[in-house]
Amino acid sequence: MFNDVRPLFFGARWKPLSRARHWFSKAAAGAPAPQALAPEANAKLSVATFFLIAAAYLLPGLVGHDPWKQDETYIFGAVQHILDSGDWVVPTVAGEPFMEKPPLYYWIAAGFAWLCSAWLPLHDGARLATGFFMVITCGSAGWAARRWWGDGYGRFGVLALLACLGIVLYGHLMLTDIPVLTGFAIASCAFAVARTRPIVAGLVLSVGVGVGFLAKGVLAPGVLGLTAILLPCIFRAWREPRYYRALAIASLAVLPWLLIWPIALYLRSPALFFDWIWLNNIGRFLGFSVPLLGAAHPGGFWAKTIPWFTFPALPLALVSLWRHRNMISLSGPIQFSLVLSGVLMSVLTLSASARATYALPLLLPVCLLAAPATLTLSSAIDRWWDWSARFLFGTLAAAIWTVWLLMVAYDRPLHWRWLDGYLPAFVPPLDFDAIVVAPLLTMVAIGIIWRGSKARGRGVISWVTGLMLCWALVSTLWLEWIDYAKSYRSVFSSLQLALPQTYRCVASSGLGESERAMLRYVLGINTKRQEITPTADCDLLLIDGLAASPPSRSKVMNLELLWEGARPSDLRERFWLYKDINESVRTP
């Protein structure tokens, strides 16, 4: 009798619980989901459209601007040192060892900069390393989502990743945290096949852990290792000989990744090895080196950061968890994602250091959970998300176009209060990007949204396409304007005009690694920092400080001010160049 009335309550699309359990048990074992639960053939996002969206999303903004503070400047300083010296062991910025991160990103960026030096400035070539790692990340995340959820879900797993607000900017900058995300994505592929192909899984897992280790340090081995241990402790489905065999293989195969560079560093300098492992890894987590190195963890930081950083993938992941709440004990992808995200959040919460970029690896498990929800939202919610994305990003795109057109049409900067506080007076040029690339990408985005208006998953398609369009427009129409505000090239070029024809050396006070790296890149000057060598016999002193707190009279006694300046529209930071008037200037 229940079978006769069941459709009245659950609808014609209700599936028996036994079939759901059968699907989840296969998914937990690493087998792909049956085609019946994959997206319908006529609702699939085509491969060509997917690659078009991904390419238009990832490529704009990788080239065309100087290194920007904070991370890009010192990262490129380390890359430039490798190009100049060939030293791959000790990361060095402006003549001083910089042991904050291992050198994987610096190696890859230096390789791209060298390969592309005939066509691109060194900093643009180096930034292509981010595109390289992002491509591997997307490919790995898509493969893992497809392996675990079935055909068609891989593409939407990648779209869920690209939809996150936290990846839009960081996925286009020189950033050592990007290969950490890559390492976690590669490792997710290993867990997806760990109980069916242990040899492959072990080798792939070693690569993921190794990439994460050489990008950031002990975070990736610690988090992924703890995840691998907790899975069989919590879920019975992972207590299989093949899984343990995969972990054993990974433990051996990862040793070259974990040992070669640290041993080389220790043989070069035990002090620098101690600086890296103790201060920049353990010290940052426990907190005793945070006052020296910075990036303190303010109260409530992650409660404020995670919601916007993972949006909209996190709400989709919660939808998946709610729908499958009774099947967690049978679902491999849900188990892996829950344990990994739980370990990551525990580490982030307990760590004494915090920056938004530290949450990049968290996007991986969130997006793996979000992938099935992107295609199983109700038609009403999917349609609402689609139109909301069109309105939001359409309005932003129109505003970006309008501001650029007004400046070009009137050939003068716009003095709007909401802009003046962030960007300086500037008139963008009529170049190839503005005349050809920006209109072309606008038409491409409109075409993708128009063609996908009746597709399943239209909400995430329109969201990612809208994000892609707005980022592409900023990276073509506004890029030179933003670069003019953020680059140190103009201020240091102005400084160069004030330098005496001959001088012994330049001492510095308050100059951070970002500023020293750009001074080295633009002018070829390595300063002698008073914080390290207070007795340096230099006849010039460059001070970096706050505009509201100029150097005190006692600090610049017997010094003559030669120059002062700042980046355009930077009302906070300011530089002063002084000359010692008590000594004659001698030729170096």
Salt bridges, closest charged atoms under 4 A:
ASP66 OD1 - HIS123 NE2 3.43
ASP66 OD2 - ARG489 NE 2.87
ASP71 OD2 - ARG355 NH2 2.63
GLU72 OE1 - HIS65 ND1 4.00
GLU72 OE2 - ARG127 NE 2.69
ASP84 OD2 - ARG520 NH2 3.06
ASP87 OD2 - HIS81 NE2 3.68
ASP87 OD1 - ARG268 NH2 3.16
GLU96 OE1 - ARG516 NH1 3.72
GLU96 OE1 - ARG529 NH2 2.70
GLU100 OE2 - LYS101 NZ 3.19
GLU100 OE1 - ARG284 NH2 3.44
ASP124 OD1 - HIS123 NE2 3.88
ASP124 OD1 - ARG127 NH1 2.89
ASP151 OD1 - ARG146 NH2 2.63
ASP177 OD1 - LYS216 NZ 2.94
ASP386 OD1 - ARG390 NE 3.01
ASP386 OD2 - ARG458 NH2 2.75
GLU515 OE2 - LYS69 NZ 2.75
ASP537 OD1 - ARG504 NH2 3.24
GLU564 OE1 - ARG574 NE 2.94
ASP570 OD2 - ARG567 NH2 3.00
GLU573 OE2 - LYS69 NZ 3.57
GLU573 OE1 - ARG567 NH2 3.80
GLU583 OE1 - ARG504 NH2 2.73
